[in-house]
Amino acid sequence: MGALTEIASNKVFGGFQKVFSHESKYLGCVSKFGVYLPPQAEEKKLPVIYWLSGLTCSEANFIEKSGAQRYASEHGVIIVNPDTSPRNLNIAGDSESWDFGVGAGFYVDATQAPWKNNYKMFSYVTSELIQIISENFPILDGKQSIMGHSMGGHGALICSLKNPGLYKSVSAFAPICNPSECPWGVKAFTGYLGPKESGEWAQWDATELVKSYNGPPLELFIDQGSEDNFLQAKQLLPENLVEACKTHHVPVIYKKREGYNHSYFYIASFIEEHIKYHAEYLQK
């Protein structure tokens, strides 16, 4: 495992918000991630919550805008947030649009050239990053949960559904719930996974994955602002996931937040509730 380079450290709410870089074997580039270490981490091992960000984001957005550090400090949890895609690879076409390529890895393992050698965000998040965190920080073994926003909400859902038992809990702010059926997802999946006829898409779609989920009990916590323009544009489709959960007996919480949009103002308003939700599962 490659060495970590600390590139930022700031004391906040008694702990430290840090950013590290490392050479990723899965992504084939230097990648960054944030780690919030609450004050309790100086004395004992702690559970960890992974956060996955949305389209156009880097590791910085969550760190600077969510306000999560206060509540992570209160509940004694470490929070880790990776970048959203490989960087600085200069693959042809990787920077032509905001919803594909750089900043838009979609948390899948690409199967199509030229993406398949580097765009392996799923394996990075669920394997390489977990190993790095467990080897370098005071983590309680097996005590990890996952959450995310928009594209990252999709990522959190598929990471938990495709790895039964890996995470104690999962939650998602305004997730892309049925990417096989929305413009963002169709564009990303076609590029990374090939045509829908290939049969690959269902393996990376939470609405499809719940239909065959047979792992340990897993409750999906879906959070959605009512004034989200991407909800209205049919990019998110939470109703499809909720219906699939009910039909296939997968527990689901669906909270509709009146008047809230897709922004980090919305996330900051409810991040405390999500951290508390995960902390309860992590303390069991």
C-alpha positions in Angstrom: 0.0 0.0 0.0 1.4 3.4 -1.0 2.4 6.0 1.5 0.1 8.8 2.4 1.0 12.4 2.0 -0.7 14.9 4.4 -1.6 18.0 2.4 -3.9 19.8 4.9 -4.7 19.7 8.6 -7.1 22.1 10.5 -8.3 21.8 14.0 -12.1 22.0 14.2 -14.5 21.1 17.1 -11.7 19.6 19.1 -10.5 17.2 16.3 -8.7 17.6 13.0 -9.9 17.8 9.5 -7.2 16.4 7.3 -6.7 15.8 3.6 -4.3 13.2 2.3 -3.1 12.2 -1.2 -1.7 8.8 -2.3 -1.0 6.8 -5.4 -4.0 4.7 -6.1 -3.5 1.3 -7.6 -7.1 1.0 -8.8 -7.3 4.5 -10.3 -3.8 4.7 -11.6 -3.3 8.3 -10.4 -2.7 10.4 -7.4 -6.0 10.6 -5.5 -7.1 12.7 -2.5 -9.4 12.0 0.4 -10.5 13.9 3.5 -10.5 12.4 7.0 -12.1 14.0 10.0 -10.6 12.7 13.2 -12.7 13.7 16.2 -11.0 14.3 19.6 -11.9 10.8 20.8 -9.5 9.4 18.1 -6.5 10.4 20.2 -7.6 7.9 22.9 -9.3 5.0 21.2 -10.4 3.4 18.0 -13.6 4.7 16.5 -16.2 3.7 13.9 -16.1 5.4 10.5 -18.6 6.8 8.1 -17.7 7.2 4.4 -19.2 10.1 2.4 -19.5 10.0 -1.4 -20.0 13.3 -3.1 -21.9 14.2 -6.3 -21.2 15.4 -9.8 -18.5 18.1 -10.3 -17.3 17.7 -6.7 -13.9 16.9 -5.3 -13.0 15.9 -1.7 -13.3 19.6 -0.8 -17.0 20.3 -1.1 -18.1 18.1 1.8 -15.3 19.3 4.0 -16.0 22.9 3.5 -19.8 23.0 3.2 -21.5 20.2 5.1 -20.9 21.2 8.7 -20.4 17.5 9.5 -17.4 17.9 11.7 -19.4 19.3 14.7 -21.7 16.2 14.8 -18.9 13.8 14.1 -17.1 15.2 17.1 -20.2 14.9 19.3 -20.9 11.3 18.3 -17.3 10.1 18.2 -17.1 9.0 14.6 -14.4 9.4 11.9 -15.6 10.6 8.5 -13.8 9.8 5.3 -14.6 11.4 2.0 -12.8 10.5 -1.3 -12.7 12.3 -4.6 -15.4 11.6 -7.2 -13.2 10.3 -10.0 -9.6 9.9 -11.2 -7.7 13.1 -12.0 -5.0 14.3 -14.3 -5.1 11.3 -16.6 -5.9 13.3 -19.8 -8.0 10.6 -21.3 -9.6 11.8 -24.5 -13.1 13.1 -23.7 -12.7 13.1 -19.9 -13.2 16.9 -19.5 -15.7 17.7 -22.3 -18.8 17.7 -20.1 -19.6 18.2 -16.4 -21.6 15.0 -16.0 -19.2 12.5 -17.5 -15.4 11.9 -16.9 -13.5 14.0 -14.5 -15.7 14.7 -11.4 -18.2 12.2 -12.6 -16.9 8.6 -11.9 -20.4 7.4 -10.9 -18.9 4.9 -8.5 -18.9 2.1 -11.0 -16.1 -0.1 -12.4 -16.0 0.8 -16.1 -15.8 -2.0 -18.6 -15.4 0.1 -21.7 -12.2 1.6 -23.3 -10.7 4.0 -22.6 -12.2 4.2 -19.1 -11.8 0.6 -17.9 -8.2 0.9 -16.8 -8.7 3.8 -14.4 -12.4 4.5 -13.8 -12.8 1.9 -11.0 -14.4 4.1 -8.3 -16.5 1.2 -6.9 -13.4 -1.0 -6.2 -11.5 2.1 -4.9 -14.2 3.0 -2.4 -15.1 -0.5 -1.3 -11.6 -2.1 -1.2 -8.6 0.1 -1.6 -9.8 3.1 0.4 -11.1 0.8 3.3 -7.7 -0.9 3.5 -5.9 2.5 3.5 -8.1 3.8 6.3 -7.9 0.7 8.4 -4.1 0.6 8.1 -3.5 4.3 8.9 -6.2 5.5 11.3 -7.7 4.3 14.6 -10.7 2.4 13.1 -12.8 -0.2 14.9 -12.7 -3.2 12.7 -16.0 -3.8 10.9 -17.7 -0.7 12.2 -18.3 1.3 9.1 -21.3 3.0 7.4 -21.7 4.9 4.2 -23.7 7.9 2.9 -23.6 10.3 0.0 -25.3 13.0 -2.1 -26.8 12.8 -5.6 -24.3 10.7 -7.7 -22.7 9.9 -4.4 -26.0 8.9 -2.9 -26.3 6.4 -5.9 -22.7 5.3 -5.0 -23.6 4.8 -1.3 -26.6 2.7 -2.2 -24.9 0.4 -4.7 -21.8 0.0 -2.5 -24.0 -1.3 0.4 -26.3 -3.4 -1.8 -23.5 -5.0 -3.8 -21.5 -5.8 -0.6 -23.9 -7.3 1.9 -22.7 -6.8 5.4 -19.8 -4.5 4.6 -21.6 -1.4 5.9 -23.7 -1.3 9.1 -26.0 1.4 7.6 -26.6 3.5 4.5 -28.2 6.9 3.8 -28.4 9.1 0.8 -29.3 12.8 0.2 -31.2 13.3 -3.1 -29.6 10.1 -4.7 -29.8 9.1 -8.3 -32.0 6.1 -7.5 -32.6 4.6 -10.9 -29.7 5.6 -13.2 -30.8 3.1 -15.9 -33.9 5.3 -16.5 -32.6 8.9 -16.1 -30.5 11.1 -18.5 -27.5 11.3 -16.2 -27.3 7.6 -15.7 -28.0 6.7 -19.3 -25.1 8.9 -20.4 -22.7 7.6 -17.8 -23.6 3.9 -18.1 -23.4 4.0 -21.9 -19.9 5.5 -21.7 -18.5 3.4 -18.8 -20.5 0.1 -19.2 -21.5 0.0 -22.9 -25.0 -0.2 -24.3 -27.9 -1.2 -22.1 -28.2 -4.5 -24.1 -24.9 -5.6 -22.6 -26.8 -6.5 -19.4 -24.3 -4.6 -17.2 -26.5 -1.7 -16.1 -28.7 -3.5 -13.6 -25.6 -4.5 -11.6 -25.0 -0.8 -10.9 -28.6 0.5 -10.3 -30.0 0.5 -6.8 -33.6 0.1 -7.9 -32.6 -3.1 -9.7 -30.2 -4.3 -7.0 -32.9 -4.3 -4.2 -34.9 -6.7 -6.3 -32.4 -9.4 -5.7 -30.8 -8.3 -2.4 -30.5 -11.3 0.0 -27.9 -10.2 2.5 -28.2 -9.2 6.1 -31.0 -6.8 7.0 -30.3 -3.4 5.4 -32.5 -0.3 5.7 -32.2 2.3 3.1 -32.5 5.9 4.4 -33.4 8.2 1.5 -33.6 12.0 2.0 -35.1 14.3 -0.6 -35.8 18.0 -0.9 -39.2 18.8 -2.4 -37.9 21.8 -4.4 -34.9 19.9 -5.9 -34.9 20.9 -9.6 -33.2 17.6 -10.5 -36.1 15.7 -8.8 -38.5 17.6 -11.0 -36.3 16.9 -14.1 -36.7 13.1 -13.4 -32.9 12.7 -12.8 -33.3 11.1 -9.3 -36.5 8.9 -9.5 -36.7 8.1 -5.7 -40.3 6.9 -6.2 -39.0 4.0 -8.3 -36.6 2.8 -5.6 -39.1 3.2 -2.8 -41.6 1.1 -4.8 -39.0 -1.6 -5.5 -38.1 -1.7 -1.8 -41.7 -2.2 -0.8 -42.4 -4.8 -3.4 -39.2 -6.8 -2.5 -39.4 -6.3 1.3 -36.3 -4.2 1.7 -36.8 -1.7 4.5 -36.8 1.9 3.4 -37.1 5.3 5.1 -38.1 8.1 2.7 -38.0 11.6 4.1 -39.3 14.5 2.0 -38.0 17.9 3.1 -40.4 20.6 2.2 -38.9 23.6 0.4 -35.3 22.3 0.2 -33.3 22.0 -3.0 -30.3 20.0 -4.1 -27.6 22.2 -2.6 -25.2 21.9 0.4 -27.5 24.2 2.3 -30.0 21.3 2.3 -27.3 18.8 3.3 -26.0 21.0 6.1 -29.6 21.3 7.4 -29.9 17.5 7.9 -26.4 16.1 8.2 -26.7 15.9 12.0 -29.7 13.6 11.6 -27.8 11.3 9.3 -24.7 11.1 11.4 -26.8 10.3 14.5 -28.6 7.6 12.5 -25.3 6.0 11.5 -23.8 6.4 15.0 -26.7 4.3 16.4 -26.0 1.4 14.1 -22.3 1.7 14.6 -22.6 1.5 18.4 -24.5 -1.8 18.3 
